[in-house]
Amino acid sequence: MTASPTTIKTKPLSAWRARATCLALATALGLMAHADAQPPTTLQTTPLSIGQLGETQAENPADERETDATSIHQTNLAPSGSNLRLTLDLATRFTWDDTRDEAANTSFVGVDLLHVFSGSSGDRATLTVQGFFTHADASSVVPQPREEAGEWFLEYRILNLNINLLDQSRLNLRLGHFELPFGLEQNINTNGTLRQFSHVANLGFKTDWGASLNGILHGVDYEVGLTRGSGNEWLNRERPWIVSGRLGVKPKAGLSVGVAGFSGEVLDINTTVRRERLGLDVEQELGPLTLLGEVSLGHDEDREVFNTLAEVNWRTRHEDLLVYLQHRFFDIDTPNQDDPATGFAFGARWIASTHWALSAAVEQDTDQPAGSARGRRWMMQARYRF
C-alpha cells in the first residue's frame, strides 16, 4: 500500500495564527515565569517511581495525575532543580481494521509543559500545556474523523491554569481546556496512549473548554466544572454547555472510589444532544494486579443509556511493562433496536528507556447494533520524548 503524500492544512491563515499564537504564548509564559520563580515546592527532580508519579510522567509528564510511569529518570529540557518541566513529544500510531481491510496512520508532534508558580507562602498556580500538531489519514479507520483528516492540524489535549485559592490544595480554580471530571480518567491519564476508558463513547468527548473548582477537602478529592460543551474547539453554535463533577475518596490503601455526574446540551455536528449521566468508578490494587471498573446510566434525549467498563492490568516490579485486558459495554435504547455494543481490548505498554514508550493493542467487537458489522482493530504506537 502506498502512503498518500503529507499535506499542510490550507485553512485561513488567521485561524492558524490564532491557534499557534495561543500555544506559543502559553509555552512562553511558563518559560519566562521560570526565570523569576521561587524554589519549587511541588515538582521533584530525582528519579520517580509509580508510587510517586503513577502513568503521567513517562507518557504525559505535563500532568499531575497518576500515569504509567516507571522508576526511570524523567525526560526534562528544563534546568535541574527548577519548578518547570518541559518535554518534546514525537509519536506515530498505526491502525489496521480487519473488517474494512483498511489501514491508517496518525502522527503527533508536540510539547508538554508544566510550570508551578511558587512564592514564599507556597504554590500559587500550575500551568499545564499539551499542544500537538497532528496528522491523521483521511480514513474511516480513524475514530471521529475531522475536517482536517489527511492534513496537519493543531489541537490542545490540555491547556489550563489551576490557581490555588486556599492553601494545601483545599480549593483551586482551573481555567482553560481540561478533561471532564468523570470516571476513571480523573485519576489515570490516558492522553496520547492506546489504552482508553469510556469518555468518548459515553460522553461524546474527553476534554472541553471552561472553568472548574477542584481540590482535596477532608480527604475528599473533588472537581466540579462548567464547560462550553463543544470539545476540542470553542464553538458557540447551538449554545452547548456541560456541567460535570466527581467526588473521590480513598477509604484504604490501594482502593479508590468515585461518584460523578454529567448534564448538558452537547454539541453533535450541527445540533445539540441533551445528555445526562450518573457514574461510579472503582480502582483496587492487589500487588502487581489492579482491578478497574466504571459504570454509568442516564439519557440521551429520551433514550436510556447504560455503559460499563471493566479492566484488569498487571505491572512488572519495576513497572516498565503494563499489560491490560478490558471489557466494554454500551447500550442505548433505540426504537426497533435491542442489541448493545460490546467488546474486548487487550494491550501492552513497554517503557523501553527514558525516551521510548512502545505500545500495542487489539480491540475486538463481540456484539454490535443491527446494521453495524463486528470489527477487529490492531494498533501499534511508538513514542519518543526528549
C-alpha positions as CSV (number, residue, x, y, z in Angstrom):
1,M,0.0,0.0,0.0
2,T,1.4,3.4,-1.0
3,A,1.1,6.1,1.6
4,S,-0.5,9.3,0.4
5,P,1.7,12.4,0.5
6,T,1.5,14.6,3.6
7,T,-0.1,17.9,3.0
8,I,-0.3,21.0,5.2
9,K,-3.8,22.3,6.0
10,T,-4.8,25.3,3.9
11,K,-7.5,26.9,6.2
12,P,-7.4,30.7,6.5
13,L,-4.1,31.9,7.9
14,S,-5.8,33.8,10.7
15,A,-7.1,30.5,12.2
16,W,-3.6,29.0,12.1
17,R,-2.2,32.2,13.7
18,A,-4.7,32.1,16.5
19,R,-4.1,28.5,17.4
20,A,-0.3,28.7,17.1
21,T,-0.1,32.0,18.9
22,C,-2.2,30.6,21.8
23,L,0.2,27.7,22.1
24,A,3.3,29.8,21.9
25,L,2.1,32.3,24.5
26,A,1.2,29.6,27.0
27,T,4.6,28.0,26.5
28,A,6.4,31.3,26.7
29,L,4.5,32.2,29.9
30,G,5.9,29.1,31.6
31,L,9.4,29.6,30.3
32,M,9.5,33.3,31.3
33,A,8.0,32.7,34.7
34,H,10.7,30.2,35.4
35,A,13.3,32.9,35.4
36,D,11.8,34.7,38.4
37,A,10.3,31.6,40.2
38,Q,10.9,30.8,43.8
39,P,12.4,27.4,44.6
40,P,9.9,24.6,43.7
41,T,7.6,23.3,46.4
42,T,5.9,20.6,44.2
43,L,8.0,19.2,41.4
44,Q,10.7,16.7,42.1
45,T,13.9,16.3,40.0
46,T,15.1,12.9,41.3
47,P,14.1,9.6,39.6
48,L,10.5,8.8,40.5
49,S,8.6,5.5,40.7
50,I,4.9,4.8,40.0
51,G,4.1,5.2,43.7
52,Q,5.2,8.8,43.4
53,L,4.0,9.6,39.9
54,G,2.0,6.9,38.6
55,E,1.2,6.7,34.0
56,T,1.6,10.5,33.7
57,Q,5.3,11.4,33.8
58,A,6.6,8.8,31.4
59,E,3.7,9.1,28.9
60,N,2.4,12.6,29.8
61,P,4.8,14.4,32.1
62,A,2.9,17.7,31.9
63,D,0.2,16.4,34.2
64,E,-0.2,15.8,38.0
65,R,-2.3,12.7,37.9
66,E,-1.4,9.0,38.1
67,T,0.1,7.6,34.9
68,D,2.1,4.6,33.7
69,A,5.5,5.9,34.8
70,T,8.4,3.8,35.7
71,S,11.4,4.2,38.0
72,I,13.4,5.8,35.2
73,H,14.7,9.3,35.1
74,Q,12.2,11.8,33.7
75,T,12.9,13.5,30.4
76,N,13.0,17.2,31.1
77,L,14.6,20.0,29.0
78,A,14.3,22.4,31.9
79,P,17.3,23.0,34.2
80,S,17.7,20.6,37.1
81,G,16.2,21.8,40.3
82,S,13.6,24.1,38.7
83,N,9.9,24.0,39.0
84,L,9.5,23.9,35.3
85,R,9.0,20.6,33.4
86,L,9.3,20.7,29.6
87,T,9.3,17.8,27.2
88,L,9.1,17.5,23.4
89,D,6.9,14.6,22.2
90,L,7.0,12.7,18.9
91,A,4.7,9.8,18.2
92,T,3.3,7.7,15.4
93,R,0.4,5.3,15.5
94,F,-0.6,2.6,13.0
95,T,-4.1,1.1,13.0
96,W,-5.4,-1.8,10.9
97,D,-9.1,-2.6,10.7
98,D,-9.9,-6.2,9.7
99,T,-13.5,-5.5,8.8
100,R,-12.8,-2.6,6.4
101,D,-9.5,-4.2,5.3
102,E,-8.0,-0.7,5.7
103,A,-5.1,0.9,7.5
104,A,-4.5,4.4,8.9
105,N,-1.5,6.3,10.3
106,T,-1.6,9.1,12.9
107,S,1.4,11.2,13.8
108,F,1.9,13.7,16.6
109,V,4.5,16.4,17.2
110,G,4.0,18.4,20.3
111,V,5.1,19.9,23.6
112,D,4.4,19.0,27.2
113,L,4.9,21.8,29.7
114,L,4.2,22.1,33.4
115,H,5.2,25.1,35.5
116,V,4.4,25.6,39.1
117,F,4.3,29.3,40.1
118,S,5.6,29.5,43.7
119,G,6.1,32.1,46.3
120,S,7.3,32.4,49.9
121,S,3.8,31.2,51.0
122,G,3.8,28.1,48.7
123,D,2.5,27.2,45.3
124,R,0.2,29.8,43.7
125,A,-0.8,28.2,40.4
126,T,0.1,25.4,38.0
127,L,0.2,25.9,34.2
128,T,-0.3,22.8,32.1
129,V,0.2,22.8,28.3
130,Q,-0.1,19.8,26.0
131,G,-0.3,21.2,22.4
132,F,0.2,18.9,19.4
133,F,0.4,19.2,15.6
134,T,-1.4,16.1,14.5
135,H,-1.7,14.3,11.1
136,A,-4.5,11.8,10.6
137,D,-5.0,9.9,7.4
138,A,-8.3,10.5,5.6
139,S,-9.5,7.1,6.5
140,S,-12.7,5.7,8.1
141,V,-10.5,3.7,10.4
142,V,-9.6,6.8,12.5
143,P,-12.4,7.4,15.1
144,Q,-14.4,10.7,14.8
145,P,-12.8,11.9,11.6
146,R,-12.3,15.7,11.4
147,E,-12.5,18.1,8.5
148,E,-8.7,18.2,8.7
149,A,-8.4,14.5,8.0
150,G,-5.4,13.9,5.8
151,E,-3.8,17.2,6.7
152,W,-1.8,18.6,9.7
153,F,-3.8,20.5,12.3
154,L,-3.1,21.9,15.8
155,E,-5.0,20.6,18.8
156,Y,-4.8,21.0,22.5
157,R,-5.1,18.0,24.7
158,I,-4.6,20.1,27.8
159,L,-4.2,23.9,28.2
160,N,-5.2,25.3,31.5
161,L,-4.1,27.3,34.6
162,N,-5.0,25.9,38.0
163,I,-5.0,28.7,40.6
164,N,-4.6,28.0,44.3
165,L,-7.3,29.9,46.2
166,L,-6.8,28.1,49.6
167,D,-3.6,26.6,50.9
168,Q,-3.0,22.8,51.0
169,S,-5.0,22.5,47.7
170,R,-8.3,22.8,49.6
171,L,-9.7,25.0,46.8
172,N,-8.4,25.7,43.3
173,L,-9.8,27.4,40.3
174,R,-9.0,25.8,36.9
175,L,-9.4,27.9,33.7
176,G,-8.9,26.7,30.1
177,H,-9.0,23.3,28.3
178,F,-9.2,20.3,30.6
179,E,-10.7,16.8,30.9
180,L,-14.2,16.5,32.0
181,P,-14.3,15.4,35.7
182,F,-16.0,12.0,35.3
183,G,-14.9,8.4,35.8
184,L,-11.6,6.7,35.9
185,E,-9.9,9.3,33.7
186,Q,-9.9,11.7,36.7
187,N,-7.1,9.7,38.4
188,I,-5.5,7.9,35.4
189,N,-4.4,10.0,32.4
190,T,-4.7,8.1,29.1
191,N,-4.0,11.1,26.8
192,G,-1.9,10.1,23.8
193,T,-2.0,6.3,24.7
194,L,-3.7,3.3,23.1
195,R,-5.3,2.5,26.4
196,Q,-8.6,4.3,26.7
197,F,-11.6,4.4,29.0
198,S,-15.3,5.4,28.3
199,H,-15.2,9.2,27.9
200,V,-15.6,9.4,24.1
201,A,-18.1,6.5,23.6
202,N,-20.2,7.5,26.6
203,L,-20.0,11.3,26.9
204,G,-19.0,12.3,23.3
205,F,-15.5,13.7,24.0
206,K,-12.9,13.7,26.7
207,T,-11.9,17.4,27.0
208,D,-13.7,20.8,26.9
209,W,-13.1,24.5,27.4
210,G,-14.3,26.2,30.6
211,A,-13.7,26.5,34.4
212,S,-13.8,24.2,37.4
213,L,-13.4,24.3,41.2
214,N,-11.3,21.5,42.5
215,G,-9.2,20.4,45.4
216,I,-9.0,18.0,48.4
217,L,-11.2,18.7,51.4
218,H,-11.4,16.4,54.5
219,G,-10.0,13.5,52.5
220,V,-12.4,14.0,49.5
221,D,-10.9,14.7,46.1
222,Y,-13.4,16.9,44.2
223,E,-13.8,18.8,40.9
224,V,-16.9,20.5,39.5
225,G,-16.8,22.2,36.2
226,L,-18.9,24.4,33.8
227,T,-17.7,24.0,30.2
228,R,-18.6,25.0,26.7
229,G,-19.9,21.6,25.5
230,S,-18.1,21.7,22.2
231,G,-15.0,19.6,22.9
232,N,-11.6,20.4,21.4
233,E,-12.8,23.6,19.7
234,W,-14.6,26.5,21.3
235,L,-17.8,26.7,19.3
236,N,-20.9,28.8,20.1
237,R,-23.4,27.4,17.6
238,E,-26.5,25.9,19.1
239,R,-25.3,27.2,22.5
240,P,-23.9,24.0,24.0
241,W,-22.9,23.6,27.7
242,I,-21.9,21.0,30.2
243,V,-21.9,20.8,34.0
244,S,-19.9,17.8,35.3
245,G,-18.3,16.8,38.6
246,R,-16.8,14.0,40.6
247,L,-16.1,13.2,44.2
248,G,-13.4,10.7,45.0
249,V,-12.3,9.0,48.2
250,K,-9.6,6.5,49.2
251,P,-11.0,4.6,52.2
252,K,-7.9,2.4,52.5
253,A,-4.5,1.9,50.8
254,G,-4.9,0.7,47.3
255,L,-8.6,1.4,47.0
256,S,-10.1,4.4,45.2
257,V,-13.9,5.1,44.8
258,G,-15.5,7.9,42.9
259,V,-19.1,9.1,42.1
260,A,-19.8,11.5,39.2
261,G,-22.5,13.4,37.4
262,F,-22.8,14.9,34.0
263,S,-25.5,17.1,32.5
264,G,-25.6,19.3,29.4
265,E,-26.5,20.2,25.9
266,V,-23.6,18.6,24.0
267,L,-22.7,19.8,20.5
268,D,-23.1,17.0,17.9
269,I,-22.3,18.1,14.4
270,N,-25.0,20.7,13.6
271,T,-27.2,20.2,16.7
272,T,-27.0,19.5,20.4
273,V,-28.0,16.4,22.3
274,R,-29.4,16.6,25.8
275,R,-27.2,14.2,27.7
276,E,-27.3,13.2,31.4
277,R,-25.2,10.6,33.3
278,L,-24.6,9.4,36.8
279,G,-21.5,7.3,37.3
280,L,-19.5,5.2,39.7
281,D,-15.8,4.2,39.3
282,V,-13.6,1.9,41.4
283,E,-9.9,1.1,41.4
284,Q,-8.4,-1.7,43.6
285,E,-4.7,-2.5,43.7
286,L,-3.8,-6.1,44.6
287,G,0.0,-6.3,44.5
288,P,1.1,-6.3,40.8
289,L,-2.6,-6.6,39.7
290,T,-5.0,-3.7,39.5
291,L,-8.8,-4.0,39.0
292,L,-10.6,-1.1,37.5
293,G,-14.3,-0.5,36.8
294,E,-16.7,2.2,35.9
295,V,-20.5,2.1,35.3
296,S,-22.9,4.9,34.4
297,L,-26.5,5.3,33.4
298,G,-28.6,8.2,32.1
299,H,-30.3,9.5,29.0
300,D,-29.5,10.9,25.5
301,E,-32.6,13.0,24.9
302,D,-35.4,10.5,25.8
303,R,-33.3,7.3,25.2
304,E,-31.9,5.4,28.1
305,V,-28.2,4.7,28.2
306,F,-26.2,2.2,30.2
307,N,-22.4,2.0,30.0
308,T,-19.8,-0.2,31.7
309,L,-16.1,-0.8,31.5
310,A,-14.0,-3.4,33.4
311,E,-10.2,-3.8,33.3
312,V,-7.6,-6.0,34.9
313,N,-4.0,-5.0,34.5
314,W,-0.6,-6.3,35.6
315,R,2.7,-4.4,36.1
316,T,6.2,-5.7,36.5
317,R,8.1,-5.0,39.7
318,H,9.9,-2.1,38.1
319,E,6.6,-1.0,36.4
320,D,8.2,-0.6,33.0
321,L,5.7,-3.1,31.5
322,L,1.9,-2.9,31.7
323,V,-0.4,-5.5,30.3
324,Y,-4.2,-4.9,30.4
325,L,-7.5,-6.6,29.4
326,Q,-10.8,-4.6,29.1
327,H,-14.4,-5.4,28.6
328,R,-16.6,-2.7,27.3
329,F,-20.5,-2.5,27.2
330,F,-22.6,0.4,25.8
331,D,-26.4,0.2,25.4
332,I,-28.7,2.9,24.2
333,D,-32.4,2.4,23.9
334,T,-33.3,2.9,20.2
335,P,-36.6,2.0,18.6
336,N,-36.5,-1.4,17.0
337,Q,-33.0,-1.9,18.3
338,D,-32.1,-4.0,21.3
339,D,-28.5,-5.0,20.6
340,P,-25.8,-3.3,22.7
341,A,-22.2,-2.6,21.6
342,T,-19.8,-4.9,23.5
343,G,-16.2,-5.8,23.0
344,F,-12.8,-6.5,24.5
345,A,-9.5,-4.7,24.3
346,F,-6.1,-6.3,25.1
347,G,-2.9,-4.3,25.1
348,A,0.5,-3.7,26.5
349,R,2.8,-0.8,27.0
350,W,6.6,-1.0,27.5
351,I,8.8,1.8,28.7
352,A,11.9,0.8,26.8
353,S,14.1,3.6,28.1
354,T,14.0,7.2,29.4
355,H,12.9,8.3,26.0
356,W,11.0,5.5,24.3
357,A,7.5,4.1,25.0
358,L,6.2,1.3,22.8
359,S,2.6,0.1,22.8
360,A,0.4,-2.4,21.0
361,A,-3.3,-3.3,21.4
362,V,-6.2,-5.2,19.7
363,E,-9.9,-4.3,20.0
364,Q,-12.5,-7.0,19.2
365,D,-16.2,-6.2,18.9
366,T,-18.4,-9.1,20.2
367,D,-21.8,-7.5,19.6
368,Q,-22.9,-4.6,17.6
369,P,-26.3,-2.9,16.9
370,A,-28.2,-4.2,13.9
371,G,-26.7,-2.8,10.7
372,S,-23.2,-2.5,12.2
373,A,-20.6,-5.1,11.4
374,R,-18.4,-6.6,14.2
375,G,-14.9,-5.5,13.7
376,R,-11.3,-6.1,14.9
377,R,-8.7,-3.3,15.1
378,W,-4.9,-3.8,15.6
379,M,-2.9,-0.8,16.8
380,M,0.8,-0.1,17.4
381,Q,2.4,3.1,18.7
382,A,5.9,4.3,19.1
383,R,6.6,7.4,21.2
384,Y,9.8,9.3,21.7
385,R,10.2,12.1,24.3
386,F,13.2,14.4,24.9
